[in-house]
């Protein structure tokens, strides 16, 4: 999304990605240049890494961009090797989307202290994961821009089949439907939400929970739902590519994460569709949702508090609607593609000035 907007603004953008993947297809569809030779396999595949480094180095030397920007672990290390060792030594921006703690081993100390020219994080919660780097003087917290990721609101600005989606879920017209969308991993706290659902159903026996996503916890969550007597109340939907339609079908969204969550799109998407949200007070979530204004914020790993928050929204539709309206405005202004690209343009320009590279292609 950001690359497309940069291209629309007149910047020349190329995407290095596996040539047959979804990212490459979207980039080509947006009229962007795609360097499709790279595979970006896991680091254990040394031969593939060497091939990627050589291919990317040729592209960088031939195309000569003003800077390079990486987003994941494997593409970052590939870019570092291609750029710094026999390459053009371009200014290198890394955006950290992952909220896992970053170890300060020798390799990472070199990466963040010497190889990367600018670190960007998507939330202050991610920034906190670099505390050891700040203490050691490897990074300066004040020099790390916080640029939240955006959502593609155009996917939501179209007619969405809410009634059809609710029929698919088996929800009666007046039945409240709670949505929990995302990877089924322990950190996302689905197991806490299932515990909370017991109390929710005691007060609202018709309440349903729709869980979309796949992951390592799927079997355990299905077993937990059966153990709690919730099998008829929970819909495990698996991987879905129609989240706008599903988001339109729910009455509120919950993200019950128990570990740092960076800047999750599913919360922004629900907020954009005016759906009230309940999130936990951790990481990027507490930055996205203002408690009582654009949603409700509860302690992590606390099923009782989570259940009370859900029931308070279900019992007061007027308050929920007011929160939904405010939430949409926050997403429209703070988390738009335009706002994100504005921030990146400022970051790029500042970096290029420091690198004495003042012109863009």
Secondary structure, DSSP 8 states (H G I E B T S, - for coil): -HHHHHHHTT---EEES-TTSHHHHHHHHTT-EEE-------TT-HHHHHHHHHHHHHHHHHH--SEEEE-SHHHHHHHHHHHHSSS---EEEEEE---S-----HHHHHIIIII-SEEEESSHHHHGGGHHHHHTTSS-GGGSEE------GGGTSS---HHHHHHHHT--TT--EEEEES--SGGG-HHHHHHHHHHHHHH-TT-EEEEE---TTHHHHHHHHHHTT-TTTEEEEES-S-HHHHHHH-SEEEE--SS-----HHHHHHHHTT-EEEEESSTTHHHH--BTTTBEEE-TT-HHHHHHHHHHHHH-HHHHHHHHHHHHHHHHHHSSHHHHHHHHHHHHHHHHHHTT-----
